[in-house]
Amino acid sequence: ENGFYVDLVSPGLNKEDFKIELNKKHLTISAEKKTESEQEESDKVWQKEYAFTSFKKSFYLPETVEGDAIEANYEQGILKLFIPKKAEAIPAVKQIEIA
């Protein structure tokens, strides 16, 4: 009623790996992580491993959202966003009397 919730399950990433951008009403969430490891086993064998993880997801937001008040939180492998609606877009509760 007050807004929209977006949960992205992304284990193994840190909050520094994420990039969240709002361009007018276009919300883009992306993440990128690169790991590299080297290990020398002997004079003749050298081992080097790379791992690269990335994703990008975009949403078009309706005019009824308050883009400047979007909240993001990352904990235990889940990125959580709350996208609030503008005050005028939240439906008012009206009591109707019974005659």
Phi and psi in degrees as GROMACS dihedral restraints (atoms count N, CA, C in turn):
[ dihedral_restraints ]
;  ai    aj    ak    al  type     phi  dphi    fc
    3     4     5     6     1   -91.1    20    10
    4     5     6     7     1    -9.9    20    10
    6     7     8     9     1   170.2    20    10
    7     8     9    10     1  -164.4    20    10
    9    10    11    12     1  -119.6    20    10
   10    11    12    13     1   145.9    20    10
   12    13    14    15     1  -115.7    20    10
   13    14    15    16     1   136.2    20    10
   15    16    17    18     1  -126.4    20    10
   16    17    18    19     1   124.6    20    10
   18    19    20    21     1  -117.6    20    10
   19    20    21    22     1   127.0    20    10
   21    22    23    24     1  -117.7    20    10
   22    23    24    25     1   116.6    20    10
   24    25    26    27     1   -83.3    20    10
   25    26    27    28     1   118.4    20    10
   27    28    29    30     1  -146.5    20    10
   28    29    30    31     1    74.4    20    10
   30    31    32    33     1   -68.0    20    10
   31    32    33    34     1   150.5    20    10
   33    34    35    36     1    88.9    20    10
   34    35    36    37     1    -7.5    20    10
   36    37    38    39     1  -101.5    20    10
   37    38    39    40     1   158.9    20    10
   39    40    41    42     1  -109.3    20    10
   40    41    42    43     1   161.6    20    10
   42    43    44    45     1   -62.7    20    10
   43    44    45    46     1   -24.9    20    10
   45    46    47    48     1   -70.7    20    10
   46    47    48    49     1   -17.5    20    10
   48    49    50    51     1   -78.5    20    10
   49    50    51    52     1   -15.2    20    10
   51    52    53    54     1   -92.0    20    10
   52    53    54    55     1   151.0    20    10
   54    55    56    57     1  -135.6    20    10
   55    56    57    58     1   124.0    20    10
   57    58    59    60     1  -120.8    20    10
   58    59    60    61     1   123.3    20    10
   60    61    62    63     1  -127.2    20    10
   61    62    63    64     1   142.8    20    10
   63    64    65    66     1  -122.7    20    10
   64    65    66    67     1   115.7    20    10
   66    67    68    69     1  -117.6    20    10
   67    68    69    70     1   102.7    20    10
   69    70    71    72     1    58.8    20    10
   70    71    72    73     1  -108.6    20    10
   72    73    74    75     1  -112.8    20    10
   73    74    75    76     1    18.4    20    10
   75    76    77    78     1  -106.9    20    10
   76    77    78    79     1   109.9    20    10
   78    79    80    81     1   -98.1    20    10
   79    80    81    82     1   126.8    20    10
   81    82    83    84     1  -123.4    20    10
   82    83    84    85     1   127.4    20    10
   84    85    86    87     1  -115.4    20    10
   85    86    87    88     1   125.8    20    10
   87    88    89    90     1  -138.9    20    10
   88    89    90    91     1   159.4    20    10
   90    91    92    93     1  -146.4    20    10
   91    92    93    94     1   148.4    20    10
   93    94    95    96     1  -149.6    20    10
   94    95    96    97     1   130.7    20    10
   96    97    98    99     1  -142.3    20    10
   97    98    99   100     1   131.2    20    10
   99   100   101   102     1  -125.9    20    10
  100   101   102   103     1   129.8    20    10
  102   103   104   105     1  -123.2    20    10
  103   104   105   106     1   146.9    20    10
  105   106   107   108     1  -142.4    20    10
  106   107   108   109     1   135.2    20    10
  108   109   110   111     1  -138.3    20    10
  109   110   111   112     1   143.7    20    10
  111   112   113   114     1  -124.3    20    10
  112   113   114   115     1   145.7    20    10
  114   115   116   117     1  -150.0    20    10
  115   116   117   118     1   124.1    20    10
  117   118   119   120     1   -97.0    20    10
  118   119   120   121     1   118.0    20    10
  120   121   122   123     1   -94.3    20    10
  121   122   123   124     1   -32.4    20    10
  123   124   125   126     1  -162.4    20    10
  124   125   126   127     1  -174.8    20    10
  126   127   128   129     1   -67.1    20    10
  127   128   129   130     1   -26.2    20    10
  129   130   131   132     1  -102.2    20    10
  130   131   132   133     1   -17.8    20    10
  132   133   134   135     1  -116.8    20    10
  133   134   135   136     1   128.7    20    10
  135   136   137   138     1  -130.5    20    10
  136   137   138   139     1   130.7    20    10
  138   139   140   141     1  -118.1    20    10
  139   140   141   142     1   131.9    20    10
  141   142   143   144     1  -138.8    20    10
  142   143   144   145     1   126.8    20    10
  144   145   146   147     1  -121.6    20    10
  145   146   147   148     1   143.6    20    10
  147   148   149   150     1  -126.6    20    10
  148   149   150   151     1   144.8    20    10
  150   151   152   153     1  -138.1    20    10
  151   152   153   154     1   135.6    20    10
  153   154   155   156     1  -135.0    20    10
  154   155   156   157     1   124.8    20    10
  156   157   158   159     1  -125.4    20    10
  157   158   159   160     1   132.4    20    10
  159   160   161   162     1  -155.5    20    10
  160   161   162   163     1   154.7    20    10
  162   163   164   165     1  -156.1    20    10
  163   164   165   166     1   162.5    20    10
  165   166   167   168     1  -148.4    20    10
  166   167   168   169     1   129.3    20    10
  168   169   170   171     1  -133.5    20    10
  169   170   171   172     1   133.1    20    10
  171   172   173   174     1  -121.7    20    10
  172   173   174   175     1   147.4    20    10
  174   175   176   177     1  -133.3    20    10
  175   176   177   178     1   143.0    20    10
  177   178   179   180     1   -99.1    20    10
  178   179   180   181     1   120.3    20    10
  180   181   182   183     1   -90.6    20    10
  181   182   183   184     1   143.6    20    10
  183   184   185   186     1   -71.1    20    10
  184   185   186   187     1   164.2    20    10
  186   187   188   189     1   -64.2    20    10
  187   188   189   190     1   -17.2    20    10
  189   190   191   192     1   -82.1    20    10
  190   191   192   193     1    -0.3    20    10
  192   193   194   195     1   -96.2    20    10
  193   194   195   196     1   154.8    20    10
  195   196   197   198     1   -99.2    20    10
  196   197   198   199     1    91.1    20    10
  198   199   200   201     1   -62.2    20    10
  199   200   201   202     1   -31.3    20    10
  201   202   203   204     1   -74.4    20    10
  202   203   204   205     1    -9.4    20    10
  204   205   206   207     1  -113.1    20    10
  205   206   207   208     1    17.2    20    10
  207   208   209   210     1   -66.7    20    10
  208   209   210   211     1   134.8    20    10
  210   211   212   213     1  -114.6    20    10
  211   212   213   214     1   139.5    20    10
  213   214   215   216     1  -130.8    20    10
  214   215   216   217     1   141.0    20    10
  216   217   218   219     1  -144.8    20    10
  217   218   219   220     1   138.6    20    10
  219   220   221   222     1  -127.1    20    10
  220   221   222   223     1   120.2    20    10
  222   223   224   225     1  -153.2    20    10
  223   224   225   226     1   141.8    20    10
  225   226   227   228     1    51.6    20    10
  226   227   228   229     1    42.5    20    10
  228   229   230   231     1    81.0    20    10
  229   230   231   232     1     9.9    20    10
  231   232   233   234     1  -127.4    20    10
  232   233   234   235     1   123.3    20    10
  234   235   236   237     1   -90.6    20    10
  235   236   237   238     1   122.8    20    10
  237   238   239   240     1  -117.0    20    10
  238   239   240   241     1   128.4    20    10
  240   241   242   243     1  -119.4    20    10
  241   242   243   244     1   141.3    20    10
  243   244   245   246     1  -119.1    20    10
  244   245   246   247     1   124.3    20    10
  246   247   248   249     1  -113.9    20    10
  247   248   249   250     1   100.5    20    10
  249   250   251   252     1   -74.4    20    10
  250   251   252   253     1   151.0    20    10
  252   253   254   255     1   -84.0    20    10
  253   254   255   256     1   154.2    20    10
  255   256   257   258     1   -64.6    20    10
  256   257   258   259     1   150.8    20    10
  258   259   260   261     1   -56.6    20    10
  259   260   261   262     1   -38.7    20    10
  261   262   263   264     1   -72.9    20    10
  262   263   264   265     1   -14.7    20    10
  264   265   266   267     1   -90.6    20    10
  265   266   267   268     1   -13.8    20    10
  267   268   269   270     1   -78.4    20    10
  268   269   270   271     1   124.5    20    10
  270   271   272   273     1   -65.3    20    10
  271   272   273   274     1   135.0    20    10
  273   274   275   276     1   -83.8    20    10
  274   275   276   277     1   140.2    20    10
  276   277   278   279     1   -87.1    20    10
  277   278   279   280     1   126.6    20    10
  279   280   281   282     1  -120.5    20    10
  280   281   282   283     1   127.9    20    10
  282   283   284   285     1   -84.9    20    10
  283   284   285   286     1   133.6    20    10
  285   286   287   288     1  -113.1    20    10
  286   287   288   289     1   125.0    20    10
  288   289   290   291     1   -78.6    20    10
  289   290   291   292     1   147.0    20    10
  291   292   293   294     1   -95.0    20    10
  292   293   294   295     1   126.1    20    10
